[in-house]
Amino acid sequence: MIAEQQRPGHKHKNSLLASPFEQVANSESTQTSEGESVALISPAAQSSQRPSMRRMSGKALFAEPNKPQVTPAVSLYSQGGDNSTAFAEAVFILQQNRVSVTLTSSGLQLTRLGCTFPCFGTRHIPLAVSYDDILSASHLQNTSWIWTTFCSGQTHQLFIHTFKRSRRRRCLWRPQQLILGSSSADVVEEWAMRINSAIRQSSHRPRDLLVLLNPFGGTRKAKEVWRDIAMPVFNLAGVRCMNIETERAWHARQLVSELTLHEMNSYDGIVAVGGDGLFQEIMNGLLDLRAQGGDMAAAAACMRLGHIPAGSTDAVAYSINGTRSQLTAALHIALGDRMPLDVLRVDTEDMQHRFAVCVASYGYMGDLMKDSEKLRWMGPARYNIQGAITLFRGRAYTAHVSWLPAPLPGRARSVCGANCTVCGSGDPNHTHTSTAFNQPSQKSLEAGSWQHVEGDFKSVMAIVTPCRSDQSALGLSPYGHLSDGRIQMVLVHKCSVLQYLRFLAAIPRGGVEPGQFSYVEALDVTAMRVEPVGKESSWNVDGELLENNHVTCQVHKGLVEIFARGVEL
């Protein structure tokens, strides 16, 4: 059952509350954006199904043949004197194997004791499972005919809801259930209680989330992604969610910026289910609240942001997780991962501003975005078609470009990944109360050793983070970081169509690197200014167009925190 709750102060909201162990349906099979087939099956559904013997060979828990079944040995002991932590140890059946499982302060330790039914083979048994990787634990008594026939005595099951990493790509996660069989109901109930108690003690896991969905963006599948993939994960983790469907452009920014202090304190994070544009709106709305100062700014500074991809490009989710898998993104959020993220403030000459986290581009990418809007009905394919048209037009634009070089030493040639030493980890007591981001970039950058160049450019880019995508798995900036306080400024001088094609073709293979082409400059800066001369292109800021093309950009290190741990390489 999914209970509904209406919070005051908002319309079009449905609270999605569920027990940590309930599923939306008995069995929901979904497909992620990368084509992976995943199944989220509730324990109740498993007990009611009648699997075939082939399936049982991989999933079932078999008792030891020709031996009487007894309650597994259980011991409770402590270490460390008066301030000791309680541990437990028991013997279970896991994938036809007798395993000794020890409950420690950090998770579960598993030791294989022997195979009980060798004719069916054995899957890989993990040696340890950390609490940080467990959504929840549940238990039930399985009374189906196949279990009672072949698993005499081992009818009580302890379900550990966790995930496993893909062998080829560690950053790609898939759901996994470890099913521990026992003949004792008391044992499985006690262990489920202990595991869930340990998980609840974690302060970094979200309890309540505000979820905003854009049903019109990208492939228009945000509602299906939420219902079939993300919501079951949050239900398993016991996360209460309030979801709202946006109705128009910039609706998400308005909803977030109008939150009251009471509502802000009632949420642990805000999640975007949609494309990059929706994430940008939410972030801009959150920074609007921080600009108010006082208690509201403090509450907004502690708010983490999450992105479950359902758009055309999804560069934000790809950059922070290394994949567009919606399931992986939902798991990172439910597990409460945390890390800082750089934000680029873009100010225009007419005193408007916008924040971005991926890339701001003038010239080729601006023309492509502007001209592809009339082909939006084609979906993501419009970028390839319009990109070819824009390429063969071969336009270049005259501009005066200024920049502030990044301090020495320069950026190390290291790929940003999980536990990155450059970016650091998130702060549970994150109180980024600096108001520098609220000052116009032109004013805060009046002093400094500016450098200048004027010329004809095919493209000018300000890359904030690696900016990974399906088109460039390593990112536009392969050695860029999620939180290093630097911009990679890329200047592509006027060149032939063939030369620019070579530049574009090199991006999927390894991004943009200094010295790669004689007509391309790549510099580390902390701020930059672009002043068009004569005919103008358009600025494409994280997939959104600016109305004014005279801009000043400045990066703010680790300005917001996100539900992520970085790309697991």
N, C-alpha and C positions, 0 to 999 in steps of 0.2 A: 504494500500500500504506500502511496505517496500522499502525505498530508499537505494541505495547502494553507498558507498563512499570508495575510495581507498586512504589510507594514504601512503605517500612516505616512502621508506626505507624498505618495507616488501613485500614479495610475499605471495601468498596463503592466502590473507586476504579479508574478506568481511565485510563491515560495515553494521550493522543491525540497521537502524534508523527508528523510527516510532513515530507517535503522541502518547502522553501518553494515549489516549483513544481508539486507534485502536487495533484490535486483528488480529492475523495472519489469522484466519478463522472466519466465523460467529459463529461457536461453535466447540470447541475442547475439547473432553473428553479424559482424559489421566488416566494412572494408575501409582502410585508411586511404589517405591521399597517395600513398606510395604503393598501393595495391596489396598490402598485406592483409590477410584474412585473420580476424581475431574473434574469439568467442568468449563472452563473459557469461558464465553459467553459474547459477546460484546453487548452493548445496542442496536445497529442496528439490531443484529440478533434477540434479544428478541421482538423488535417491529414488525418484519416480520413473526415471528412464530405464529401459531394458537394453543395455549396450550389448553388442555382439561379443563373441569370445575374442575376436581380433582386437577390438577396442579395449576390452578388459585387460588384455595382455599389457597394454601400455599404461592404463589408468588405474586399474583395480589394486586393492591391497589384499594380498593373499595370506592366509594363515599358514603356519608351518604344518606340512602334511603329516598325518599319522601320529600326531602328538596332541595331548589334551591341552585346551586353551586355558590359560590362567591370567589373572590380572597382572600386567607388567609391573616389574619392581619399580617402586618410586622411592626416592630419597630426597629429603630436604635438609640442607645444611647451610651453614653460614661461615663467612671468613671475615677477619678484620676486627674482631673485638666488639666493643659496644656500638660502633658506627658501621657495623657490617651490613652487607647487602645479601638478601636471601637468594639462594640458588635452588634449582630443582633439576632432577635427572630422572628419566624414565626410558623404557624400551617401547618402541612403536614398530609398526610395519609400514614401510614406505616402498612402493614399487617392487613388491615381492621380496623385499629385503628387511631383515631385522636390523634396526638402527637404534643406537643409543643417542638420545637427544638431551643436551644439557642447556638449561636456561641460565644465561649469564646476564650481567648488567648491560651488555651491549647488544645481545641478540641470542640466536640459537646456534649451538655447535652440534654437528651431526657426525657420528662415527658408525660406519657399516660393520655389523657383526656377522652377517651371513645371509645367503640367499635362501628363501623358503620355497621357491617354485622356479628352478633354473630353466625349465623348458621354454619359458616365455621371454627370456632375456631381461636385461636391465637397462634402464635409461640412466643418464648421468644424475648422480645424487650430489647436491651441493654440500660442501664441507661446513659452510656457515651461512647464516642469513642475519643481516643486521636489522635492528629495529627501524633504522632509517629507510629500509627498503620494503617494509611490510605495511600494507594498507590496513589490515585488520586480521583477526582470527575469529573463527566461528566453529560450531560443533553441531553434529546431529547424529541420530541413529539411523543407519541405512538398513531398511527391511526389504529391499527388493529381492526377487527370487534368485538372481544371479549371485548376490552377495551372501545370502543365507546358504546357498548351495556350496559355493566354492570358498567362502571365507568364514567358515564356522567359528563363531566366537568373536571375530574381529569386526563387530557390527557398529562400533562407535568410532566416529571419524572427527579428527581435528583438521580444519581447513586453514592453511596459512595463505592468505591472499597477497601475492607479491608479483614480481615481474622477472623476466630474464632478458639478457642482452643478446642481440643478434651476433652470430659468430663473425660475420663479415663486417658489420658496422656496429661497434659497441654503443653508439649513440642511439640506435634504434631499439626501442624496448617493446616487449610483448608480454601480455598477461600470463601469469603462471600461478597455479594452485599446487601447493604441497599438501598432500592428503595423507595424514598420519593415522593409521588404524590402531585401535585398542579394544580390548574386551571390557574395559572399565569406563562407565559413564562418568564417574567421579574424576577420573584422571583427565579426560578430554575437557570437561567443564572447567576444572581447576586451571589447566594450562591455557585455555582460551581466555579466561579471566585475567591471568597473570600477564599474558602477552598484550592484551588490550590495555591493561592498566599501565604497562611500561610505555606503550605508544602514546597514551593520553598525557603522560608526564612531559612529553616533548613540547616545549614552548614555541617552536618554530612552525608547527603545523597549523594550518588555517582551520577555524571552526565555522566561520560564517563568511560567505563570499557574495559580492554583488557581480552578477554575470550579465553582460550586455551583448546582445546578438544583432547582427546585421543581416536580415533575411534577403537583402537585395544585392549584396556584394558578391563579386567573383562568380562562382558557379551556382549561387543561390541555394546552397545546401547547408547553411549554418544551422538551421533548425534540426535537420537530420543528424548533423555532426554532434550537436548537443544532446539530442535524445538518445541516439544509438551508441555513442562512444564516450563522451565526456561525463554525462550525468551518471551512468552506472559506476564509473570509477569513483566519483565523489560520494555516491551512496555507500559504496563499500568502505570508504574511508570515514564515513560519518560526518561529512561536511554539509552544512546547511547552506542552500543557495537561494538567492532571490534573483530571478532572471527577468530581463526587460528586452523587448524587441524594439530596436530603433525604427523610426518612421521616415526620417529624412536626413539629408546631409547635415552634419554638425549637431544632430540631436544628442549623440552620446556626450559630446563636450558640454552641452547645456545641462543634461541630466546630472553629470558629475559635478559641475560647478555650482549647482543648486542644492547639493546635499547639505543637510544641517550638521552641526557638530555632534548631536546625538546619533545621527545615522552614521557619520564617519567613525565614531567610536564603537559602533555595533558591527562593523565589518573588519575583516583581517586582510582583505585584498579586493581588487577589482579585476575581472577577467574579461577579455575581449574574445568573442567567438565570431570571427570574420576575417577580413583582410588587414593589410598594414594600415589602411586609412582609418579603420575603427580603432586600432591600438593608438594611433597618433591623436585621435580625438579625445580618447580617455586620458591620455597622458597630458594633453594640453589643458583639459578640464581640471585635472588634479593639480597641475602647477598654477592654475588660476586660484585655487583654494589656498595654496601655499603662499601666494602673493598677498593674501589678506593679513598675514601675520597672526600673532597671538596663539591661542589654543587651537584654532583651526589649522594654522600652519604646522604646528607640532603634530596634530593628528594626521594631516595629509602626508607629512614627511615619513611617517611610519607605515604608510600604505604601500603594499607591494602590488605590482602589476603582472598579469599573466596574459599570454596569447595562445589561444587554440586556433590553429590556422584553418580558414575556410574561405580564402580569397583567391586572387589570380596569381600572385607572386609569393606572398607570405615570407618576405625576407626577414622580418623580425623573428618569427619562430625558428626559421632555418638558421639564423645567425646565433641565437642563444642556445638552441638544442642540437643543431647539426642535422636536422631532419624536419620535414613537413608532416610527419606522422602526428595526427591529432591525439592518438592514444598516448604517445610519448609525452606530448605537451601536458595532457591532463594528469598523467602520473607525476610529473615534476611539480605541478601545482598542488595536488592532493598530498604529496609527501612533504610539502613545505620547503622546497629548495629555495635558496636565497643568494643573490649576488648583486653588486652594484652595476649600473649602466650609465655610460656617458650620454649626454644630451646636447644637441646643437641648437643654439638659439639663432634664428634667422630674422633679422630686422630689415624692413624695407624703407625706402625713402619717404613714404607717406605715413610713417610712424606705426605701421602694423608689424606684428611679429608672429612667429610660429616656431614651435619646437619640433625637432626631428631626431631620430636615432640611427638612421641608416645612411642616406646619401642625399645631397642636394646637387642638382645637375643643371647646367645651362648649355644651350646649343643643341647637339644631336638628341640627347635624352629629353630635353624640354620640348623640342619639335615633335618627337615621337609621341610623347604623352598627350600633347595638345591635339594633334591630328588624329590620334587613335580614339579619342572620345566619341567620334561619330560612328566608330565601328564597335562600340561596346557590346552590341548584340552578338558579336562573334565570340565573346569570351576571351580567354587568354591567347587564342590564336591571332587576335588582332595585333598583338605586339610584333609578331614575326612578319606579318604582311606589311604593316605600316613601317616597321623598321627597315625593310628592303626599299620601300618607296623613299623614305627619308635619306637613306644612305646614298642612293643614286642621284638625289637632288644635289648633294655635295655642298650644302651651304656652310659658310664660315661667317663669323660675326666679330666685328671690331669691339674691343673692350679694354678698359684700363683696370688692371688687377693689382691689388696690394695685399700684403700678408705679413703676419708676425711669425718669424721662425720659432719652432719649438725649441725649448732649452736643450742644451747638451747634457749628457751624451744622447746620441740619436737612438732611434728605435732599434731594439735588438731583432735579429731575424729569427723570431720564435713564433710558433703558431699558438694562438690563444685557445686554450682548452680548459677542461675541468681542473679545479684547484690551481688556476693560473697564478704564478707568483707576481706577475705584473699587475693584474687586476685586483687581486686580493679577494677575500670572501665577504659576504654580507654581514652586516652588524645587526644582531637581534634588537638592539636598542637604537636603531638608526634614527638620528635626529639631525638631518642635514638642514640646519636652520639658516644657512647662509642666504642672504637676499641678493647676492650678486647676479643670479639668473634673472632677477626681476628688473635689472637696469638695462636700458637700451645698449646694445653692443657699441654703437657709435660713441656713447658717452663714456662707458667704462674702458674704452680702448683709445682714448685721446692721446695718452702717452705711450711710448714704445718705439722700438727701432723698426719701423715699417720698411719693407722693400717693395719695389714697384716694377711693373712691366706693362707695356701697351703693345697690342698686336692683333692679328686676326686669328681667331680660335674656332676650331671645329667643335670643341667641347671644353667646358670648365666644370670640374667636379670637386665637391667637398665630401669626402668619405669619412664617416664618424666611427663606425664599427666595421668588422670584416665584410658585412653585407653579402652574406651567402645566399644562394638561391639554387633552384633546379638548373639554371643556365650556367652557374658558376659555383660549384660545390666548395671550392677553396675561398671564394669570395672575391669581390672587386679589389679588396686590400688583403692579400693573403697573410700578411704579418701585422694586420691591424688587430686591436684588442677591444674588448667590450668596455673596459674602464681604465684607460691610460692617459686621458686628458689630452689627446692629440687628434688632429685632423690630417688625413692624407689629401693634400691638394693636388689635383691632376690637371695639367694644362696640355691639351692636344692642339698644337699649332696647325695652321692651315696646311693641308696636304691633299694629295690626290684621293680619289675614291678608292683605289686599290690599296693605298697606304692605310687609309682609315679602316678598310675591311680587314687588313692584317692586324690592326690594333684590336678590333672587335673579336677577331678569331682567337687572339691570344688570351682573352679574359677567361673563357671556360677552362683553359688548360692550366692557368696559374695566376690569374688576376693581373693587376697592374703593378709592375716593379720598376724602380728607378733605373735609368740607363737602358731600358729594353729597346726603345726606338729613339732615333735622333730627334724626331719631331714631337716627342712626349716628355714632359717634365712631371716628376712625382716628388713632392716636397712635404716634410712634416711641419705643420704649422699649428698654432693655437687659435688663430683668427684670420679672416680674409675679407676683402671687400672687392666687389665687382661693379664697375660703372660702365654700362654699355655706351658705345659711341655710334650714332647713326642707326641703322636698321637693327631691330632687337629680336632676339629669340624669346623663349619662355623659361622660367625656373620651375623645375620639377623637384618638389621637396617631399621625399618619401611617398611618391605617387600622387601628390596633390599639387595643383598649379597655383603660382602666385600671380596676383594682378599687377604688381609693380616689380620691375626687373633690376632696380638699383638696390643691391642688398649688402648687408654686413653680417658675417657669421662669426660666432664665437662658441667654443666647446666648453661645457661645464662637466668636470670630472665627477663620475659617480653620483649624478644628481638624483636619480631615482633608483629604487630597488625592484627587482623582478623575481618571479618564481622560476629560477633556473640554477644550474650548477656549472654551466659552460659545456662545451662540446666534449664528449668522451671520445678521445682519439684512439 
